[in-house]
Amino acid sequence: MEIRKVLALRGPNIWANFPVIEAWVDLGQWKDSPSDTIPGLNERLMAWLPSMVEHQCSIGKRGGFFQRLREGTYLAHILEHVVLELETLAGVEVSFGRASETNDEGVYKVVFRYYEEKLARECLTAARDLCMAAVLDQPFDVQGAIARLRETAERNMLGPSTNAIVQAAQDRNIPFHRLNRHSLVQLGYGAKQRRIRASETGQTGAIAESIAQDKELTRQLLQAAGVPTAEGYPVDSAEEAWEAALDIGVPVVVKPQDGNQGRGVATNLTTQEQVAAAYQAALQESDSIIVEKFAPGNDYRILVVNGKVVAASRREPAQVMGDGQQTIQELVDRENGDPRRGEHHANVLSKIHIDEVALNVLTDQGYTPASVPPAGQTVLIRRNANLSTGGMAIDVTDIVHPEVAARAIDAARVVGLDVAGIDIIATDISTPLESQGGIVVEVNAAPGLRMHLAPSVGEPQDVGGAIIDMIFPPGENGRIPIAAISGTNGKTTVSRFLAHVLQGTGKVIGMTCTDGIYLNTRRIDSDDCSGPISAGNVLRNPNVEMAVFETARGGILRAGLGFDECDVAIITNIGDGDHLGLSDINTAEDLARVKRCIVDVVRPSGTAVLNAADPLVVAMAPFCPGSVLYFALDPANPVIVAHRAAGGRAVFVRNNTIVLAAGPSEDPLISLDLIPMTFGGRIAFEVENSLAVLGAAWAMGVSRDVMIQQAERFATDMAKVPGRFNILEIHGATVVVDYGHNADALRAIIGALDAFPHTRRTAMYTVAGDRRDSDMIQVGELLGDAFDHVIVYEAGTIRGRALGEIAQLIRKGLASGQRVRVVDEIDDTIEAMEFALDHIQAGELLVLQADAIDETMDFVRDYLDRLHRHIPPPEVTVAHHEPEFVTMPAARTWPPVAPAPRVLLHPAERCAGVRAGAPRGAKSW
């Protein structure tokens, strides 16, 4: 059994709206061997992991999976259950899993939920090894594997303090993202985000933390504010420490001046030897040591959040109870066997260690680790009661005296901390400190929350919720408006247009698309950024106030979505010939299920904007948790008619005007004559794109005036939407530059060309090599029926195919074309564009495919610049294919005798460097 690949789908995905691992597993020789045919397999699995009896499986009751084993099930299904059980035994309870066949015989996709990726991957590997050992009747150390997985969980899961805050955020539907392998977490998105690191927040001041770390400075400030503290001062040697003890009066406390978590603290010291030993132990933690008067009483920790006491605990120091038989070391080992104890802060309790401080404490009691204390005798291992040194906690929140709470709040305020752990020594926390000689001994920044979350005795307190309520006051959820766009064609144009409309609100818009990442009009990344990583980068940017994400199929399949919810999901259309046959997506219905992921995560208050003319898109409506808004060219579309009859919203065209409709009411918004990208409504697919954009803007609450203003200012030129139906005029011919790269896009382009008067058409086109043979042939058929001259190129798109194979398949389709007369093949993309532009004549129309957007746009601009400067073109090698009697046009001299080029560009894109008297471009269509 081989694991071919493992995908971590970190966001909502085709399987679930939470993170899952998708493993592609090849069963190899075991593909036809169900569990009931492999001798001893079931018995070994049940013996090794008896707790799997709790798995109900499809049977729906306890023991269901074991029943499936006895009836016979395949190894992929077994692997799914074993990995779920190993995750649970490692301390992370999960229950969601799937095992699904692929089109590759014997290969399955095994899917399971996870919370920590490294742990999940290790559980998968261990599960595979366990399953194969069970199949082959080989030994397997189950307990050893579980112990290693638990160690991985402890090292990589969020600690209890951070996790409590994250869980409280999730309870309020506040998104979170872990920023590193430790405890740094972002809560919320974009400009609404906040950050935490354990119980430290973005509001925690660096100066306040510095003060809290300096124990002597803290003591002085508290004294000045009237908060009772212990007498004490810094010392520089063991001798000075003893002199201070004599001056203050024993017993005393020796501790690091800038320590934390109780490390290096020794209390209730009465002899010079004890003080000297404590001084040396404290030096291991800090160069600065202080001596303070010891105050008798119990050790309390009060948690103050945002000026309020939210929890209090009495802490007991690490200790064991003698039984008259075992040594102290054996008693400690037994106590450390408590599953609640661990070496990391991920555990509720910490393990007890016999270190130098502990040895001194034992010595003071007349013991060594090898001593056997009598039955019933309590033996202290530490005198300080910090949980990090093995202590335990008892919740006392409900009995804290108001005056004690007031002093704790004063202490936090004096130091300046928003979240503070106030350590108090007092006989009784329900009595004012002053009346019993109680004192505040420390003010801690970033206090641990474990003792309040899972006290050894008493009720847990919702301290994570208190911190979240401080960071995000009621009514705030840390979210910014998000619009997601998916579909087969039109995604980039819709993304760019919608971002342009939203910029009219005055907000900072973060937008991702095939062409890069944009902050308003500033491009900060030039790669294909239509996947989840780019979306995540935008959501981590604190400047972004609204986000627009083009959401491509590939990113969803490889890693899920880059966001957990969206306010608007736009589905443009679902084609039947693009990307099929890849990643086990074989039908248009499969593709629709992938694209539907953004509809699945629309917020209940949000809207899915769906193409009413596409049945596969309409079928997504029932999966939207929010409302649905349909768009279509035809107001009589049956889906729109029925939807409006039920009170729903729709956007359509009536009398060449875009209309916003809610139920029976209609609001004419803007004439298509005023939207440049639609060319007065003649380009049908651009009209549909406009409907989708304005419908989404309407759903996002954009004002009517802003929608009209921004729509009038958006044109499909090379500045705003490069490679999306950009129209230029060169040599007196019309050139359409478009990224369209599949049969549906080509069909839409051909339909749009009906609005153009040209009688002779040329197309420069190719198809990516990872498309199916039938897709390439279909593109050839479309080209052959719509163009007189076709230039086929391949370089950069072959993706594993042999050179010439793509062209051969396209020619196969061209052979059945009713219009094509000349076919040329040119391997290199740049040479193909050069040839196409050099050979167009006045009155012709050329469709120039922009397979690589930046490369194509750079070439076109350079070509126009050379044209203006009369620089002759380079030589181009061409393979001619003349299916009938037509011959190639005669070669023309350079510069060609033709009208001056007219270039339909945004003013910012107009050609520079034109010589005096040379042709000038840039006219409107």
Salt bridges, closest charged atoms under 4 A:
ASP26 OD2 - ARG4 NH2 3.04
ASP32 OD2 - LYS31 NZ 2.95
GLU54 OE2 - ARG62 NE 2.93
GLU80 OE2 - HIS81 NE2 3.94
GLU85 OE1 - HIS55 NE2 2.62
ASP104 OD2 - ARG4 NH1 2.87
GLU105 OE2 - LYS31 NZ 3.18
GLU116 OE2 - ARG181 NH2 2.44
GLU117 OE1 - ARG10 NE 2.83
GLU117 OE2 - ARG121 NE 3.11
GLU122 OE2 - LYS118 NZ 3.36
ASP129 OD1 - ARG128 NH1 3.37
ASP137 OD1 - ARG44 NH1 3.23
GLU151 OE2 - ARG155 NE 2.53
GLU151 OE2 - HIS344 NE2 3.41
GLU154 OE1 - HIS344 NE2 3.98
GLU200 OE1 - ARG197 NE 3.15
GLU216 OE2 - ARG219 NH2 2.64
GLU285 OE1 - ARG263 NE 3.67
GLU292 OE1 - LYS255 NZ 3.29
ASP299 OD1 - ARG315 NH2 2.91
GLU316 OE2 - ARG314 NE 3.12
ASP323 OD2 - ARG334 NH1 3.86
GLU335 OE2 - ARG341 NE 3.23
ASP338 OD2 - ARG340 NH2 2.94
GLU343 OE1 - HIS353 NE2 2.97
ASP355 OD2 - ARG382 NH1 2.72
ASP364 OD2 - ARG383 NH1 2.97
GLU403 OE1 - ARG407 NH1 2.90
ASP410 OD2 - ARG407 NH2 3.10
ASP410 OD1 - ARG413 NH1 3.84
ASP423 OD1 - ARG301 NE 2.47
ASP423 OD1 - ARG315 NH2 3.10
GLU442 OE1 - LYS215 NZ 3.35
GLU442 OE2 - LYS255 NZ 3.48
ASP469 OD1 - ARG172 NH1 2.88
ASP515 OD2 - ARG496 NH2 3.19
ASP515 OD2 - ARG724 NH1 3.12
ASP564 OD2 - ARG479 NH2 2.73
GLU565 OE1 - ARG479 NE 3.72
GLU565 OE1 - ARG603 NE 2.98
ASP567 OD1 - ARG603 NH1 3.91
ASP578 OD2 - HIS579 NE2 3.23
ASP578 OD2 - HIS741 NE2 3.77
ASP578 OD1 - ARG771 NE 2.92
ASP584 OD2 - LYS109 NZ 3.29
ASP600 OD1 - ARG596 NE 2.95
GLU666 OE2 - ARG644 NH1 3.03
GLU666 OE2 - ARG654 NH2 2.95
ASP667 OD2 - ARG704 NE 3.06
GLU729 OE1 - ARG902 NH2 2.13
ASP744 OD1 - ARG747 NH1 2.98
ASP754 OD1 - ARG761 NH2 3.65
ASP770 OD1 - ARG771 NH1 2.61
ASP770 OD2 - ARG799 NH1 3.18
ASP773 OD1 - ARG801 NH2 2.73
ASP775 OD1 - ARG772 NH2 2.89
ASP788 OD1 - ARG819 NE 3.19
GLU805 OE2 - ARG801 NH1 2.82
ASP824 OD2 - HIS789 NE2 2.61
ASP824 OD1 - HIS880 ND1 2.78
GLU825 OE2 - ARG811 NH1 1.82
GLU825 OE2 - HIS881 NE2 3.00
GLU834 OE2 - ARG866 NH2 3.03
GLU844 OE2 - ARG760 NE 3.33
ASP854 OD2 - ARG523 NH2 3.04
ASP858 OD1 - ARG861 NH1 3.99
ASP862 OD2 - ARG866 NE 2.99
ASP865 OD2 - ARG869 NH2 2.46
GLU884 OE1 - ARG821 NE 3.07
GLU909 OE1 - ARG861 NE 2.68
